[in-house]
Amino acid sequence: MFWIQFAVIIIALCFGARFGGVFMGMAGGVGLGVLVFLFHLSPSSPPIDVMLIIIAVVLAAATLQACGGMDYLVRIAEGILRKHPSRITFMAPLVTYVFTFLAGTGNVAFSVIPVIAEVARESGVRPERPLSISIIASQQAITASPISAAMAALVAMLMPFNIGMGSIMLVAVPATMLGVFAGACYACRAGKELNEDPEYLRRLAEGLISPPSERKETTVVTRGAKISVILFVVGAFLIVLLGTVPALRPDFVVDGTTTKLAMTHTIEMVMMIVAAAMVIFCRPNLDMIVSGSVFKSGMMGVVCIFGLAWMGDTLVSNYMPFIRANVQQVVTAHPWMFAVGMMLVSALVLSQAATTRLLMPLGIALGLPPAALVASWPACNGYFLIPSYATLIAGVAFDTTGTTKIGKFVFNHSYMIPGLITCFVSVASGFVISSFVL
């Protein structure tokens, strides 16, 4: 019965991936309904804390966008890339990594992708090279960002092991950056040079590619945009500080037991305060906060996690003794297999937070050491395996030269090898670093 019910989850995931978007969460709800009403499994608790964290972070990021802060960051990025065009394959992923690290969502890469494509082409660099690794880097940064929903979920799960956000970041940040650097080393040599690429030459000859667009006049950056960026960065710093130094969080006595303010609640409150401060000091159009792309995509993520994580939790909680008896020995002897599982699930779920919420409780229940769990965590950035995620498609769409592509066999696409190299090096580095840090 376990394997039949597991097949229900896989079918729901595949069906959700087929339509994409918010339907991922709906498909999770359908799968959950089948498990509960048809197979009579007891439903677990929905992932309320993770959903609330996402709402708080998305609200702050959407307010930043409405204040003009996102446009200001993109302008800074464009200046950096144009200043070092010959090094764009290494500079571009660094920019998308930092942006995602600060924003807590990989959707910020949408603003930078067209800039990368334009600067690469103007510099005579094959756009596939910086675009492929930059989009991979924006995903890797999620598992290093202090304000991502995935980080909040992992911190909450590892708190009983006395492993806080600071310890996780000491592993995740250098491990993912090493992985991105390794991926960039491959990407900088990928494919033919732009002036030798047959597809690019064909498009030029047939007049399918227009000359590089003229640069737009520099827009005036408002004082409110600058203030919003400062407030957002301060909020991210406070979260790191409060997560690294638990003594800064207040204690409460409940029924005679002293408890410390949880990091999940800390992140939610700090992000709400930051959003409110941006509204007060920057005066954005409030309607633009909820109508912007950041808010819409973030709320879609909430729905996806609601359905998918609840469905997966229900199966795991009902079959934990069976899973532990059949998987524990193998995974304990070869912890890297847990990382492989995370990568495969993330390719279907398309959410680091949902993958973390789905599989980390299983890893804990199987008795994997916390160091192995943290080291394996970057593997949940396996979006690139199936090139259906929005940023991957955007990279192909914005590359007018045709060098960034999805092959006729689907899996032979521009992101596959840079993504595999990045994930492998990130996880391997994580195991080495965690052996010293945790």
Salt bridges, closest charged atoms under 4 A:
GLU78 OE2 - ARG82 NE 3.03
GLU118 OE2 - ARG82 NH2 3.18
GLU122 OE1 - ARG82 NH1 2.67
GLU128 OE1 - ARG126 NE 2.67
GLU193 OE2 - ARG129 NH2 3.30
ASP197 OD1 - ARG126 NH1 2.75
GLU199 OE2 - ARG202 NH2 2.72
GLU199 OE2 - ARG203 NE 2.78
GLU206 OE1 - ARG202 NH1 2.98
ASP251 OD1 - LYS260 NZ 2.71
ASP313 OD2 - ARG357 NH1 2.75
